[in-house]
Amino acid sequence: MAHILKELDGKDWGGSRLNIGQRTLKREVGCTGIGLHSGKEVSIKIRPAPSNFGICFVREDIDPSFYIKADFKNVIDTKLSTTIGSNGCKVGTIEHLMAAFYGLGIDNAIVYVNGPELPAMDGSSAPYVLMLKEAGIKEQEEPKRFIVIKKGIKAKDGDRSVEIRPCKELRILYEIEFDHPLIRRQRLEFHFSGNDFIQEISRARTFGFLSEVEEMWKNGLARGGSLDNAVVIDEFRILNEDGLRYRDEFVRHKILDFIGDLALIGAPIIGRFIVKKSGHYLNQQMLKRLMNNRRCWKYLELNNLKEIKRGIVEIPSIGKLEPSYI
């Protein structure tokens, strides 16, 4: 396989560097913050992992020797966030970190956490992206394996839906609609690349309506939620002093969450998603339906370069390995 990596890597296929080697971190990195739903301080450490290991979480406070694989099969709760669990251990609110892994093309890492959920940070993926890039990203010898969509498939729940169709690159067309004057209907199509993820998606924060936030507080939920880690909206205005980071930050954050959920497939995907008003629950239903229908997709094997050279598929551009800042 080494000769294939040498032939492919660094070449210009359609204007961007091919990124086909697996990736991990160069060194351990960590942070401490407040859990969005628990309201408790929690610390994480992210360490490098070998090729073909994947992304795994470890609850240090319960069993420091047990790994929970970041896999759609291990999703146990999708209320307000994505939670994975196994053998009595669970970790919640993983989608923002998983989106950062996916956006930077990191395939292998171990995340140690001493509480039931990850830190909320500022409500986006940007702090995680910065932290990972400061740690440094290392390219590994083993090649990535890509999932290419061959046949369309759709998951639906009332007026909510997630559809995927064949496409030679990763695209996400996302539409949201809220009965609120500051949101209404927002629609954005995102053509994935690592650099565009950092600039256009990673900084978009989670959002909520003041009335709903107050109701969640009464029910013991979102205890760590504040203007420091979410965009909060009352009937007519944004309560955050700094306002929005993007004019359409709401739909951009939904794309961020979607990418974080998509990362639980365990391999970069090449296809076009058409998403209408979906959430974590329907995202996971789509992943299950897709992965259980083997006729709809195939793995891109790097021992045959014809599809790439002929432009049938385009390997997603993940971005440079050297550290940079948001």
Summary of the structure (lengths in Angstrom):
residues: 326
radius of gyration: 19.1
end to end distance: 34.3
largest distance: 60.1
contacts: 1116
relative contact order: 0.20
helix: 26%
strand: 32%
